[in-house]
Amino acid sequence: MENALNDFRELLAVETAKIDRTIAETHLASISFLAGRGTLNSSGGMIKVTRDAADTIPMHCQTAFTLLLRTLSAHGVKVDQNNKDAVTAILRAWIEERLLRLKRMVSITAPMASADPAQSENFLKEIDEAGDLEVRRIAGEISLIAATQDREKPGKQNYNMVFNGQVGVVQTGAGSFGIANPHVDQGASECAGACGGRPVGIGERQAEPFQAKISGFWPGGRSQHDA
């Protein structure tokens, strides 16, 4: 697993550098915009630069998550119940370090640099909150991956579930199936009546007059039920 982690760190360093450049450009643009409006050192200015940083956290975290899964898979390491906590801990540690860097970047530049430390810390909580949500989301994703891997192990008993509902409500997948119950609406009923027949239930034989009407449409004069 160590080789996979080394590759993960190398790839992540490259992607993080790209994201950091984007963050720096966005931060400078926000400062210029706020300064032009004379609101750089206002509470609105502090909210703006903090939110700019917080909005990048999902991108940071998803990038790390995707790269870690790719490198583990490339090295033949499967995420399962035995190592899911270790995998989660790797990402959690990296995310926490990134949150500190983001808060430091925002704190040492305008408008936070000249603000009261207690006031700055209050605004910076938004970054921590966004990071906490991403940690929880990724931990849940890893648990699902581990559960899927455990379910697919040889000899593991699988279960099928049947949902009764409208077609399309439940997405089916491997080992699942859907049942569609037909329904004859008013328009179909009137159409059948105009043809001299009547709507029928499942398994019920069509009325003879209706069979006679449609028999000409089948080879050999047979009805649909005789075909």
Backbone bond lengths (Angstrom), bond angles and torsions (degrees), N, CA, C in turn:
res aa  C-N    CA-C-N  psi(-1)  N-CA   C-N-CA  omega(-1)  CA-C   N-CA-C  phi
1 M - - - 1.475 - - 1.521 111.33 -
2 E 1.321 116.98 -25.22 1.458 120.79 -177.76 1.519 111.58 -63.81
3 N 1.337 117.11 -38.46 1.464 119.52 177.74 1.530 110.86 -63.30
4 A 1.310 115.62 -39.44 1.460 119.51 178.00 1.524 110.66 -63.16
5 L 1.326 117.35 -41.14 1.465 121.08 -179.55 1.521 111.34 -67.00
6 N 1.322 116.99 -35.33 1.470 119.69 177.38 1.526 110.60 -63.93
7 D 1.327 116.64 -44.13 1.459 120.30 177.46 1.534 110.60 -64.37
8 F 1.308 115.55 -39.03 1.468 120.54 178.57 1.529 110.73 -60.21
9 R 1.312 116.89 -45.54 1.471 120.32 -178.95 1.524 111.49 -64.77
10 E 1.326 116.53 -39.61 1.465 119.91 179.75 1.530 111.15 -64.80
11 L 1.316 116.42 -48.01 1.460 120.19 179.96 1.523 111.76 -64.68
12 L 1.328 115.37 -40.54 1.460 119.45 -178.09 1.522 111.70 -67.07
13 A 1.336 116.82 -34.54 1.465 120.28 178.57 1.528 110.65 -61.41
14 V 1.332 115.79 -39.92 1.469 120.08 179.24 1.525 110.64 -66.16
15 E 1.313 116.56 -48.73 1.466 120.35 -178.11 1.526 111.49 -66.29
16 T 1.322 116.52 -36.42 1.463 120.16 179.70 1.519 111.02 -66.16
17 A 1.321 116.81 -38.22 1.463 120.67 177.75 1.525 110.95 -60.86
18 K 1.326 116.17 -39.31 1.472 120.12 177.70 1.522 110.82 -64.31
19 I 1.335 115.63 -44.73 1.464 119.75 -179.43 1.522 110.54 -65.37
20 D 1.323 117.07 -38.99 1.468 120.64 -179.48 1.519 111.61 -63.09
21 R 1.322 116.61 -37.45 1.462 118.75 177.62 1.523 110.60 -63.71
22 T 1.321 115.86 -41.08 1.464 120.02 178.17 1.524 111.06 -63.68
23 I 1.327 116.65 -41.31 1.463 120.82 179.13 1.521 110.40 -62.61
24 A 1.328 116.76 -44.57 1.465 120.66 -179.38 1.521 111.19 -61.86
25 E 1.325 116.22 -42.34 1.468 119.75 179.36 1.527 111.14 -64.73
26 T 1.332 116.45 -42.53 1.459 120.49 178.69 1.524 110.93 -64.51
27 H 1.330 116.59 -39.63 1.458 121.47 -179.27 1.524 110.74 -64.33
28 L 1.319 117.18 -45.59 1.463 121.04 178.92 1.523 111.56 -63.96
29 A 1.328 116.01 -39.07 1.458 119.83 178.14 1.527 110.79 -64.11
30 S 1.322 117.33 -39.71 1.463 121.01 179.02 1.525 110.93 -66.04
31 I 1.330 116.68 -42.16 1.461 120.39 179.09 1.529 110.50 -61.95
32 S 1.327 116.08 -44.36 1.465 120.47 178.94 1.521 111.13 -62.19
33 F 1.326 116.09 -42.18 1.464 120.67 179.70 1.521 111.00 -63.67
34 L 1.333 116.81 -45.98 1.464 120.85 -178.61 1.520 111.70 -67.13
35 A 1.326 116.06 -39.19 1.472 119.91 179.17 1.521 110.39 -64.57
36 G 1.326 116.21 -38.92 1.462 120.04 179.33 1.512 112.33 -64.09
37 R 1.315 116.98 -28.39 1.464 120.88 179.89 1.524 112.06 -94.51
38 G 1.329 116.55 -3.29 1.457 120.32 -179.89 1.513 113.93 74.07
39 T 1.331 117.53 22.91 1.471 120.88 -176.84 1.534 111.87 -120.19
40 L 1.348 115.67 20.23 1.464 118.67 -174.63 1.521 112.52 -59.84
41 N 1.313 117.54 -43.52 1.468 121.03 -175.11 1.532 112.87 -95.40
42 S 1.305 116.64 15.46 1.464 119.97 178.81 1.521 110.26 -85.95
43 S 1.327 115.48 169.24 1.462 119.12 176.55 1.529 110.33 -64.54
44 G 1.334 116.43 -32.96 1.455 119.78 176.41 1.515 112.05 -63.24
45 G 1.344 116.13 -36.87 1.462 120.34 176.85 1.516 111.93 -65.44
46 M 1.323 116.36 -39.63 1.464 120.72 179.04 1.528 111.01 -66.71
47 I 1.317 115.27 -39.83 1.468 118.93 177.58 1.523 110.21 -63.46
48 K 1.327 116.50 -41.41 1.455 121.52 -177.96 1.525 112.15 -60.74
49 V 1.322 118.00 -51.45 1.469 120.08 -176.54 1.526 111.40 -70.44
50 T 1.328 116.96 -31.77 1.463 120.02 177.55 1.528 110.71 -68.86
51 R 1.315 115.62 -42.01 1.462 119.52 -179.69 1.528 111.37 -68.08
52 D 1.330 116.65 -35.16 1.464 119.57 175.81 1.530 110.49 -56.59
53 A 1.318 115.73 -43.45 1.466 119.98 179.96 1.523 111.46 -70.90
54 A 1.325 116.14 -43.08 1.472 120.19 -178.75 1.519 111.89 -62.92
55 D 1.332 116.81 -34.38 1.463 120.40 -178.02 1.528 112.86 -68.08
56 T 1.324 117.63 -16.95 1.477 120.09 179.00 1.521 112.63 -86.37
57 I 1.316 117.42 -11.51 1.464 120.58 -174.11 1.532 112.88 -62.89
58 P 1.342 120.04 -45.31 1.464 118.02 176.71 1.523 113.35 -57.41
59 M 1.334 117.43 -38.06 1.465 120.63 178.37 1.528 110.57 -66.31
60 H 1.324 117.01 -43.44 1.458 121.27 175.60 1.532 110.94 -55.37
61 C 1.316 114.60 -51.83 1.460 120.16 -173.03 1.527 112.25 -68.70
62 Q 1.315 116.79 -40.71 1.454 118.98 179.64 1.520 111.04 -66.98
63 T 1.326 116.80 -36.47 1.469 120.32 176.75 1.525 110.74 -61.50
64 A 1.327 116.11 -46.63 1.469 120.11 179.40 1.525 111.22 -63.61
65 F 1.309 116.49 -43.18 1.462 121.89 -179.57 1.525 111.03 -60.95
66 T 1.321 116.64 -48.16 1.465 121.29 -178.95 1.524 111.87 -63.71
67 L 1.325 116.94 -44.16 1.467 120.50 -179.19 1.523 111.68 -65.67
68 L 1.325 116.90 -37.50 1.462 119.13 179.61 1.529 110.52 -66.30
69 L 1.312 117.36 -43.82 1.466 120.07 178.04 1.522 111.22 -62.60
70 R 1.320 116.97 -40.43 1.467 120.76 179.59 1.524 111.67 -63.12
71 T 1.326 116.55 -46.19 1.464 118.99 -177.54 1.530 111.51 -69.60
72 L 1.311 116.85 -38.75 1.467 119.40 177.29 1.525 110.24 -62.50
73 S 1.324 116.32 -44.66 1.460 120.22 179.28 1.524 111.30 -63.19
74 A 1.337 117.12 -42.13 1.471 120.66 -179.33 1.524 111.82 -62.96
75 H 1.317 117.18 -29.83 1.466 121.61 -179.74 1.535 111.74 -95.06
76 G 1.322 117.23 8.75 1.461 120.43 176.37 1.509 114.55 76.04
77 V 1.324 117.67 20.14 1.469 121.25 179.01 1.524 108.44 -97.89
78 K 1.326 117.02 118.38 1.453 121.63 179.47 1.520 110.42 -97.99
79 V 1.320 114.86 135.88 1.465 119.92 177.16 1.522 108.69 -78.86
80 D 1.332 116.46 117.97 1.457 120.61 -179.50 1.520 109.37 -137.89
81 Q 1.319 115.85 -170.05 1.464 120.44 -177.58 1.524 112.45 -64.71
82 N 1.326 117.08 -23.19 1.460 120.42 -177.63 1.517 113.53 -78.58
83 N 1.338 117.34 -29.78 1.468 118.61 -175.28 1.524 114.08 -122.19
84 K 1.333 117.77 4.74 1.466 119.15 -175.89 1.532 112.09 -62.19
85 D 1.322 117.71 -35.83 1.463 120.12 179.95 1.528 110.88 -67.28
86 A 1.327 116.61 -38.09 1.464 120.40 178.34 1.521 110.66 -66.54
87 V 1.332 116.79 -41.39 1.467 120.90 178.55 1.527 110.30 -64.00
88 T 1.331 116.48 -43.48 1.468 120.60 178.13 1.525 110.83 -62.17
89 A 1.326 116.51 -40.93 1.467 120.72 -178.82 1.530 111.15 -63.83
90 I 1.326 117.28 -37.15 1.468 121.03 178.49 1.528 110.02 -60.93
91 L 1.316 116.16 -47.91 1.457 119.93 -179.26 1.523 111.79 -69.89
92 R 1.324 117.12 -38.10 1.459 119.65 179.44 1.524 110.82 -62.25
93 A 1.321 116.87 -43.28 1.468 120.38 179.93 1.527 110.62 -62.93
94 W 1.335 115.75 -42.13 1.463 118.65 -179.65 1.525 110.96 -66.34
95 I 1.329 117.43 -41.98 1.468 121.29 -179.98 1.523 110.71 -63.25
96 E 1.300 117.05 -43.62 1.466 120.10 179.57 1.528 111.36 -61.57
97 E 1.322 117.43 -38.45 1.463 121.04 177.54 1.528 110.75 -66.46
98 R 1.333 116.65 -39.05 1.454 120.26 178.53 1.525 111.46 -66.64
99 L 1.319 117.48 -37.37 1.465 120.53 177.95 1.524 110.92 -62.18
100 L 1.323 116.33 -41.18 1.465 120.00 177.93 1.520 111.19 -62.75
101 R 1.319 117.05 -41.69 1.457 120.53 179.57 1.529 111.72 -65.88
102 L 1.317 116.23 -41.13 1.458 119.31 178.23 1.528 111.24 -63.70
103 K 1.310 116.85 -44.05 1.470 119.67 179.77 1.520 111.21 -65.37
104 R 1.339 116.19 -36.99 1.465 119.60 178.10 1.525 110.69 -65.54
105 M 1.330 116.62 -42.34 1.463 120.74 -179.85 1.525 110.93 -61.18
106 V 1.343 116.30 -43.76 1.458 119.96 179.94 1.526 111.13 -69.09
107 S 1.334 117.35 -35.57 1.464 121.68 -173.69 1.521 113.49 -70.58
108 I 1.332 117.20 -33.10 1.472 119.75 -172.43 1.527 112.33 -92.39
109 T 1.317 117.73 -0.09 1.462 120.72 177.98 1.520 109.44 -118.97
110 A 1.353 114.28 165.35 1.463 118.91 178.85 1.535 109.56 -64.15
111 P 1.328 116.73 147.98 1.460 127.82 -0.31 1.525 114.35 -89.96
112 M 1.340 117.32 -4.38 1.461 120.41 -174.92 1.529 112.67 -67.27
113 A 1.323 117.25 -28.74 1.465 120.20 -174.17 1.527 112.30 -60.63
114 S 1.310 117.02 -31.10 1.469 120.53 -178.15 1.530 112.76 -101.13
115 A 1.314 117.35 5.47 1.461 120.92 -177.86 1.519 111.07 -88.87
116 D 1.307 114.86 163.20 1.455 120.77 175.40 1.532 109.16 -65.63
117 P 1.359 118.36 133.63 1.472 120.48 -177.04 1.526 113.63 -54.67
118 A 1.310 117.00 -40.02 1.464 119.72 -179.97 1.522 110.75 -66.11
119 Q 1.332 115.73 -38.69 1.461 119.38 178.23 1.524 111.11 -67.16
120 S 1.332 116.20 -41.67 1.463 120.54 178.82 1.519 111.35 -61.49
121 E 1.332 115.77 -43.47 1.455 120.30 -179.09 1.517 111.69 -61.93
122 N 1.311 115.79 -34.30 1.455 119.84 179.07 1.529 110.94 -65.27
123 F 1.327 117.21 -40.41 1.458 120.95 177.93 1.529 111.58 -70.77
124 L 1.330 116.05 -36.46 1.459 120.52 -176.15 1.525 113.16 -70.34
125 K 1.330 116.87 -11.68 1.468 119.61 177.94 1.527 111.62 -59.90
126 E 1.324 116.44 -26.22 1.463 119.59 -179.95 1.521 111.18 -61.97
127 I 1.328 116.33 -35.08 1.463 120.30 177.59 1.520 110.47 -66.50
128 D 1.326 116.45 -44.58 1.473 119.91 178.43 1.522 111.66 -61.95
129 E 1.328 116.42 -41.61 1.466 120.22 -178.69 1.525 111.22 -64.64
130 A 1.324 116.40 -41.80 1.466 119.45 178.01 1.523 110.73 -64.28
131 G 1.336 116.48 -39.02 1.455 120.18 178.36 1.516 112.35 -65.57
132 D 1.328 117.02 -40.46 1.471 120.90 179.35 1.529 111.05 -61.97
133 L 1.316 116.60 -40.80 1.464 119.79 178.78 1.524 111.20 -63.14
134 E 1.331 116.75 -40.35 1.458 119.71 -179.48 1.526 111.58 -69.00
135 V 1.322 117.07 -37.48 1.466 120.22 177.04 1.524 109.95 -61.36
136 R 1.321 116.67 -44.03 1.460 120.64 179.15 1.524 111.36 -64.30
137 R 1.324 116.30 -42.35 1.465 119.71 -179.99 1.523 111.03 -62.87
138 I 1.317 117.09 -47.05 1.461 121.00 -177.45 1.525 110.66 -66.84
139 A 1.325 117.47 -38.58 1.463 119.88 176.73 1.525 110.63 -60.63
140 G 1.335 116.59 -39.75 1.459 120.15 177.11 1.516 112.14 -66.24
141 E 1.324 117.24 -40.54 1.464 121.19 177.84 1.529 111.06 -62.08
142 I 1.306 116.40 -42.53 1.464 120.26 -179.88 1.524 110.31 -65.60
143 S 1.318 117.35 -38.73 1.468 120.53 177.61 1.524 111.28 -62.41
144 L 1.338 116.46 -39.02 1.462 120.09 177.93 1.522 111.36 -65.98
145 I 1.320 116.54 -41.38 1.468 120.40 178.24 1.524 110.13 -62.11
146 A 1.323 115.97 -44.23 1.468 119.97 -179.76 1.525 110.85 -64.28
147 A 1.331 116.49 -40.50 1.465 119.98 179.62 1.526 110.97 -64.71
148 T 1.328 116.43 -39.77 1.464 120.29 178.09 1.518 110.76 -64.41
149 Q 1.315 116.49 -43.45 1.456 120.91 179.34 1.527 111.06 -62.52
150 D 1.317 115.81 -40.02 1.465 120.23 179.65 1.522 110.51 -67.16
151 R 1.333 117.05 -38.55 1.468 120.99 -179.02 1.522 111.68 -66.91
152 E 1.330 117.33 -29.73 1.454 121.20 -176.50 1.525 113.60 -88.76
153 K 1.324 117.65 2.74 1.455 120.05 178.58 1.525 110.27 -67.11
154 P 1.332 118.31 144.83 1.467 121.10 178.93 1.525 111.24 -57.45
155 G 1.315 115.40 137.11 1.453 120.47 178.00 1.508 114.01 85.60
156 K 1.339 116.67 -4.74 1.456 119.79 179.40 1.516 109.83 -81.25
157 Q 1.326 117.92 128.39 1.455 121.38 -178.29 1.518 109.88 -74.37
158 N 1.320 117.20 129.91 1.452 122.80 178.57 1.525 109.41 -103.66
159 Y 1.303 115.40 157.42 1.458 121.49 -178.83 1.522 109.45 -127.40
160 N 1.323 115.75 142.08 1.461 121.40 173.44 1.519 108.34 -105.09
161 M 1.309 115.68 144.45 1.458 120.88 178.35 1.523 108.64 -121.02
162 V 1.320 116.73 139.43 1.454 122.64 179.84 1.522 108.15 -112.44
163 F 1.328 116.58 125.03 1.451 122.22 178.43 1.520 108.47 -111.26
164 N 1.319 116.65 131.41 1.449 121.38 174.89 1.517 108.54 -98.50
165 G 1.325 116.13 115.65 1.461 120.63 -178.50 1.503 109.98 -174.16
166 Q 1.309 115.65 -176.20 1.451 120.64 179.46 1.515 110.25 -65.02
167 V 1.331 115.98 149.54 1.455 120.90 178.30 1.518 108.92 -61.77
168 G 1.326 116.93 131.85 1.453 121.30 179.17 1.509 113.73 97.00
169 V 1.338 117.72 -11.01 1.458 119.55 -179.61 1.517 110.64 -68.75
170 V 1.319 117.42 -40.94 1.461 122.29 -178.72 1.522 109.04 -110.01
171 Q 1.321 116.77 126.93 1.468 120.50 176.98 1.518 108.33 -79.81
172 T 1.323 116.77 125.02 1.451 119.84 -179.24 1.507 110.48 -88.50
173 G 1.298 116.61 156.35 1.460 121.81 178.80 1.509 109.50 -144.28
174 A 1.339 116.16 -162.26 1.462 120.77 -179.33 1.525 109.99 -59.13
175 G 1.313 116.07 130.82 1.461 120.15 178.66 1.511 114.17 82.58
176 S 1.354 116.97 2.91 1.456 120.65 -179.11 1.522 109.56 -114.75
177 F 1.305 116.36 160.33 1.458 119.86 176.37 1.516 108.53 -148.66
178 G 1.320 115.72 159.04 1.452 120.37 179.87 1.511 110.98 -119.83
179 I 1.315 117.39 150.43 1.463 123.25 177.65 1.517 107.90 -121.45
180 A 1.323 117.14 124.83 1.459 121.98 178.29 1.520 109.17 -109.00
181 N 1.318 117.82 121.20 1.453 122.08 177.79 1.519 109.05 -93.71
182 P 1.364 118.22 122.43 1.466 119.95 -177.94 1.520 111.94 -69.55
183 H 1.329 115.05 152.23 1.460 120.77 179.52 1.524 108.29 -137.76
184 V 1.312 117.29 128.35 1.461 122.04 179.05 1.517 107.94 -95.66
185 D 1.357 116.81 111.40 1.457 119.25 -178.76 1.527 110.92 -84.20
186 Q 1.348 116.55 -177.43 1.460 121.20 -175.27 1.521 111.30 -63.41
187 G 1.358 116.95 -39.34 1.463 120.04 -179.67 1.507 112.00 -62.95
188 A 1.331 116.50 -43.37 1.459 120.09 179.33 1.522 110.88 -66.06
189 S 1.326 116.02 -36.05 1.461 119.89 179.66 1.522 111.08 -64.68
190 E 1.350 116.59 -43.44 1.451 120.25 179.99 1.524 111.28 -65.44
191 C 1.352 115.51 -37.29 1.455 120.09 178.92 1.530 110.66 -63.71
192 A 1.315 115.56 -43.46 1.457 119.54 179.30 1.519 110.81 -64.14
193 G 1.344 116.11 -38.40 1.455 119.58 179.58 1.512 111.88 -65.65
194 A 1.357 116.31 -36.74 1.453 120.26 179.56 1.519 111.65 -66.63
195 C 1.315 117.20 -25.91 1.464 121.72 179.06 1.523 111.69 -84.76
196 G 1.302 117.67 -0.15 1.454 120.60 178.10 1.507 112.81 90.97
197 G 1.302 116.88 9.59 1.461 119.48 -178.79 1.516 110.03 -117.54
198 R 1.282 116.47 -159.33 1.462 122.18 -179.72 1.521 108.29 -150.00
199 P 1.314 117.92 154.93 1.464 119.41 175.06 1.517 110.01 -63.33
200 V 1.299 116.18 143.27 1.459 119.93 -179.27 1.509 109.35 -124.51
201 G 1.322 115.87 155.56 1.449 120.59 177.37 1.511 110.90 -82.48
202 I 1.298 115.46 172.91 1.456 120.61 179.62 1.524 109.47 -64.40
203 G 1.325 117.92 128.65 1.446 121.72 179.43 1.515 114.25 84.35
204 E 1.346 117.05 -6.64 1.469 119.88 -179.40 1.519 108.88 -88.23
205 R 1.315 118.11 137.52 1.458 123.35 -177.82 1.528 109.75 -76.33
206 Q 1.330 115.95 139.91 1.447 120.77 177.30 1.535 110.74 -60.10
207 A 1.338 116.13 150.81 1.464 121.00 175.43 1.518 109.61 -66.23
208 E 1.317 117.00 145.57 1.452 121.68 -176.40 1.524 113.69 -57.12
209 P 1.369 120.51 -42.59 1.468 119.46 179.35 1.515 112.03 -57.70
210 F 1.317 115.71 -38.14 1.464 119.78 -179.31 1.523 110.04 -69.25
211 Q 1.344 116.27 -37.38 1.457 119.46 177.58 1.520 110.14 -62.11
212 A 1.311 116.60 -39.53 1.456 120.01 -178.53 1.516 110.67 -66.36
213 K 1.310 116.94 -37.08 1.448 121.11 -178.02 1.526 111.20 -64.92
214 I 1.349 116.91 -39.33 1.456 119.16 -173.54 1.513 113.22 -98.83
215 S 1.333 118.73 -2.54 1.453 120.10 -175.65 1.508 111.78 -62.23
216 G 1.351 117.43 -27.34 1.449 119.75 -178.58 1.504 113.13 -69.11
217 F 1.303 118.39 -14.73 1.456 121.40 -178.12 1.516 112.35 -87.87
218 W 1.328 118.32 -3.89 1.457 121.64 -177.27 1.525 108.96 -114.14
219 P 1.329 116.77 144.65 1.472 119.72 -179.69 1.524 111.21 -56.12
220 G 1.336 115.32 137.12 1.453 119.78 176.48 1.505 114.12 74.84
221 G 1.369 116.25 11.50 1.446 119.32 177.39 1.504 113.48 73.44
222 R 1.357 117.06 15.78 1.459 119.41 -178.40 1.520 109.41 -83.92
223 S 1.307 115.14 155.08 1.451 119.52 175.41 1.515 109.58 -83.89
224 Q 1.339 116.14 170.40 1.459 119.63 179.83 1.505 112.29 -61.44
225 H 1.336 116.35 -37.00 1.457 118.97 -179.07 1.516 111.97 -72.99
226 D 1.360 116.47 -24.62 1.465 118.87 178.44 1.510 111.91 -82.92
227 A 1.392 117.05 -17.48 1.458 120.30 -176.05 1.502 110.54 -72.29
